[in-house]
């Protein structure tokens, strides 16, 4: 299964997800490698819709810092995917994972994001 995703926005921001290991973000001048993510995120319905809605919210709330907002968002959603997976038991499936992911997004705060974000500016 090909899990690559590339989104190009009218403001020049580019987000390329290379599957389940890294995401790359660029605004044409700066670039960032992000290592927050979990493979189960690609196996649940509605993830792309949630990603699009949340990224839009991050950008609208931070219009003067779009590149940084995108980094925060991608780190945050990936961190939520990692935390959701930690809640899973051997008997749980992707529907439970989806619920855990939504719960972790709801409960994400600035401290958790700052402490859990795994990124490198290039």
C-alpha positions in Angstrom: 0.0 0.0 0.0 1.3 3.5 -0.9 0.9 5.8 2.0 2.6 8.8 0.5 0.7 12.1 0.7 1.6 15.5 -0.9 -0.3 18.6 -0.2 0.6 21.9 -1.9 -1.2 25.0 -0.6 -1.8 28.4 -2.4 0.4 30.1 0.2 3.5 28.2 -1.0 3.5 25.7 1.9 4.3 22.1 0.8 3.7 19.0 3.0 5.1 15.7 1.8 4.4 12.6 3.9 6.8 9.8 3.0 4.6 7.1 4.5 4.9 6.1 8.1 8.3 7.3 9.1 8.8 11.0 8.3 6.9 14.0 7.0 8.6 16.9 5.2 7.3 20.5 5.2 8.7 23.4 3.3 7.6 27.0 2.6 10.1 27.3 -0.3 12.8 28.9 1.9 12.8 26.6 5.0 12.3 22.9 5.4 11.6 20.6 8.3 11.7 16.9 8.9 9.2 15.5 11.3 9.4 12.1 12.9 6.1 11.9 14.8 3.7 9.4 13.3 2.3 5.8 13.7 1.6 3.3 10.9 -2.0 2.7 12.1 -2.9 6.3 11.1 -2.9 5.2 7.4 -5.3 2.4 8.1 -8.3 4.3 9.5 -11.1 6.0 7.7 -11.4 9.8 8.1 -7.8 10.5 8.9 -7.3 12.7 5.8 -10.5 14.7 6.5 -9.3 15.2 10.1 -5.9 16.2 9.0 -7.2 18.8 6.5 -9.6 20.3 9.0 -7.0 20.6 11.8 -4.2 21.9 9.5 -6.6 24.6 8.3 -7.4 25.5 11.9 -3.7 25.7 12.8 -3.0 27.9 9.8 -6.0 30.2 10.3 -5.0 30.7 14.0 -1.4 31.5 13.1 -1.6 33.4 9.7 1.7 35.2 10.4 3.6 32.0 11.1 2.2 29.5 8.6 5.4 27.4 8.4 5.6 27.1 12.2 1.9 26.3 12.5 2.2 23.5 9.9 5.2 22.1 11.9 3.2 22.2 15.1 0.2 20.6 13.5 2.1 17.7 11.8 4.1 17.0 15.0 0.9 17.2 17.1 -1.2 14.9 14.9 1.7 12.4 14.7 2.2 12.6 18.5 -1.5 11.9 18.9 -1.1 8.8 16.7 1.8 7.6 18.8 -0.2 8.2 22.1 -3.3 6.5 20.7 -1.3 3.4 19.8 0.0 3.2 23.4 -3.6 2.8 24.6 -4.2 -0.2 22.4 -4.5 -3.7 23.7 -3.8 -6.9 21.6 -7.6 -7.3 21.1 -8.2 -3.8 19.8 -8.5 -3.0 16.1 -8.5 0.1 13.9 -11.9 1.3 15.0 -10.7 1.5 18.6 -7.5 3.2 17.4 -9.6 5.8 15.5 -11.5 6.6 18.8 -8.2 6.8 20.7 -6.7 9.1 18.1 -9.7 11.5 18.3 -9.5 11.4 22.1 -5.8 12.2 22.1 -6.3 15.1 19.6 -9.0 16.5 22.0 -6.7 16.2 25.0 -3.5 17.5 23.3 -2.0 20.6 24.9 1.0 22.8 24.4 3.2 21.1 27.0 2.6 17.7 25.5 3.3 19.0 22.0 6.5 20.8 23.1 7.8 17.7 25.0 6.8 15.1 22.4 7.6 16.9 19.1 10.3 15.2 17.1 11.5 17.5 14.3 14.6 18.9 12.7 14.8 22.2 10.8 16.9 21.9 7.7 
